């Protein structure tokens, strides 16, 4: 199995491989200075510079050597957020260049997914009893606020660039679709997709015009790896979505925010099946 880190341009349709590796890498983040990407692999976080794309530079995360694919970059580009562990995942922050992580969440498991545009809040999913729910917590730690309630799995919360909405995916209605709600209290809940696909990981573009997401085939349970999936783009206020690319991927392809700061490009990972 090979991982291909790719860049897609939504204006031109250009789709290019930036680098590929025999390591399983996942979940690219695009730094706001437009010079490098962040990915995870083998429990570590790596930096990939655009001028040296074939070099994976390991970022020092000290004791955190079980980093999963729920990580990101602060809006000002100075901090990393990581989710450390598998079934016991918890959220930490550290400087972008590396260092000793600071624990933010106490609940296990908790998986980061969104950073508010003002840099003050983190959105994540966690579970204490029952299904996964969406929470927010101050970036320096503190008391979390639970935004969703009731049955059904919730996942992938990500902020719009104006901070007015959090998008997420949920099967609260019996089928995995995209939803949005207000970040303060989870009010104004609105379903944004209603089709046969199994829709995951919505990411609003920095200019506020589009939402990128991942669509699995009907009947897919969870968000597995090594499936035929589609990268989809829809207007930010909802409406008809279009397929940008069909690929072999799934888990690890676009789990976390992956847009370039110009909103024209995004990064994703696809996988080459063993032959």
N, C-alpha and C positions, 0 to 999 in steps of 0.2 A: 504494500500500500504506500503510495506517495501522496504527499500534500502539495497542492499548488496554491500559492498565495496570488490572488488576481486582483486587477483593478478594472472596474467597469465605468464607462462614461455614459451617462444617461442622455446626453445631448447628441453625441455622435454615434453611439452604439459600439464604440471601440471597446474591445474586451481583451486584455493582455495579461499574460502570466508575468508577475514581477519576479518570483523565485519559486523554486520547488525543492523539496527535501524528502528524505526517507523518514524523517521524524514526523510523528503525528503532531501537527500544530493546529491551533484553533483560534477563532474569535478575534479577528484583527480590530484594533482601535487606531484611529488616525489622529496624530498629534496636531494641535491647532496651529503650530508654526509651519505645517506642511512639509516637514523634512523627514519624518520617520513614522513607522507603524509599530505597534505593540502586539505581540501574540503570546500565547502560552503553549508549552510543550513539555512533556515529561515532568510535570510538577513545578516548572520554572516559568519565569516571565522573560521574554526576549524582546530586544529592540532591533528593528530592521531599518537601516537608513536607506533612503531612496538612491543615494549615490554609491552604496555598497550593498545591493539587495541580496547577495549570496552569502553574507556574513550575518549569522544570528548571534547578537551580542547579549549574553546573559546579564540580566539586571540583578544586583545583589538584593535579595529579599530576606537575608539573615535566616532565621529559623523556619520561615515559611517556604517549605520545599514540596508542598502538596497543593500548589495553586491550581485551581480549576479554571474553566473557561468563562467565568463571570468576573471580569476585570475591566478597568477603564481609566480615563485620564480626566483630570479636573478641567473646567472651562478655561482657566488661565494657563494650563499646561504645566503647572509646577508639581502636581501631585499624582500619584497612582492610587487606585483603590483595587484591592484584590480580595478574592474569596478563597480562603485557605481550608482545604480538607474536602472530603467527599460527603458522606452522610452526616458528618459533624461540621460541615462548612460554617465558618464565621468570617466576618468582614473586617478588613484592616486597611489603613491608609499608610503611605510612606512617600518620601520625596521621589520625584520622577527619575532621578539618577540612581536611586536605590538607597537602602538604609534599613534600620530596624522598624518593622511595622508596628503601628499603634492599633490596638483592638478597638473596634467601634461597636459591634453588636455582641450581646451576651447570649442571645437565643441561638440554639443549634437545632436544625441547620438554618443558615441564612445565606442568601446568594444575592450579590449586588447586581443591579441592572441599569440604573440611571442616576445622573448627577444633575441637580437643578441648575439652570443657566446662571443664576446668581452665585453659584458655588457654595451655598449654605446647607443644602439638604441632599441626602442620598435616598434613592428609592430601591427597595429590595423585596424579595419574596422570602417568606419564612413560614415555619410550621411549628406550633407548640402542641396543638390538639386539632385533629381533623385535617381538612385540606390546606394546601398552601394558600396564603393570603398575601396581599401587597401591603407593605409598610413604608413609611418614611422615617428618617432619623437625622438629627443634626450631624453635620460632617465631623464635628469634634466629639461625637458621642452624646448620649443622653437618652431620654425616654422616647421610645418609638411610638408612632401613631399608626394604628391599623386603619387602612382605607377601604378595604373590601370586607365583605361579610358573607356568610352563608356557604352553601355547598358549591362544588365544582372547583377544579384546579385553576389557579391564577398564576401568571408568570410573565416575565419579560417587560416590566414597567420601564418606560422611557419618557422623558419630558419633551414637550414641544419647546422650541427656542424662545418663545415669549413667556414660558413658565405657566401658561394658563391651563394646560392639560397634562395628564399622564395617560399615555397609551399603554395597553397591556393585552395579553391574550387570555382567554378563559373559556372553559366548557360549561359554564354555569347554566347555559340553556340546553345542554346535552350534546353540543357540538363545539369544537374548538374554533372560536372566531376572535376577531379583534374588537376591543372596546376602548373607550376613553372616559375619563372622569376628572374631577377637579382635584388638584394636589393637596388642598388644605384639609378636605374632609371626605373625599370620595363621592361628592354629590354630582348631580347632572350626568349620571351614568348613561352612556349611549353606545349602542352596538354599531360597529362600523363596517363589518363584513357579514354576509349572510349567503354563503355559497356552499358547494359540496367539498371544497378543499379543507384541509386541516391546517389552519393558519397560526403561525407563531412569530414571535420576536419582532414587533413593529418598531421602526426607528424613524422618527420625524427628521426631515432634512434641516440643516442649519438655517436655510432661508425661509423655512416654514411652508414651503409649497407642496412637498411630497411626503409620503410615508413609504418606506421600504419594508418589506416583510418576506417571510419564508413560507411557502405553501407545500405541504405534503399531500400525497394522494389520499383520497377519501378512504376512511377506515383505518388510517394509521393511528396507533396508540402511542401516546407520548411524543417525544421528539428524538427518535433514534438516529444513529449514524448510518452511513452507507445505504442511503435510499435515493431514489429518483425524486428530486424536488425542483421547485421553481422559485426564482427570485422575482418578486412582484413589486410593482410601483402603483400607488394610488394617490389621488389628490388629498391634500391634508384635511379637507372638510368632508371627505368621504366621496363615494361614487365609484364608477367603474375602474377596476384595476387592470393593468396590462402586464403581460409576462415579459420580463427583460431577458431571462435566460433559463433554460432547463439544464440541470446538472446532476452529478452524483455527489451527494453531500448529506446535509441535515444537521445533526449535532455537530457544532464547531464551525458551521459555515458563516452565520451572522448572529451569534448569540447576543452580542453586545453592540453598542453604538459604533458604527464603522464608516460614517460619512466623512469625506474630505471637507475642509472648511469652506470651499467654494460651492458646495452643494451640487456640483456637476459629476462628481466621481464618488465611488465608495469601494471599499476593499471587502473581499470575501475569500473563503477557502473552499476549494473543491478537492475531491479525492479521486485518485486513479485506482480502480479496482485491480486486485491481483489477477494476473493472467496465467 
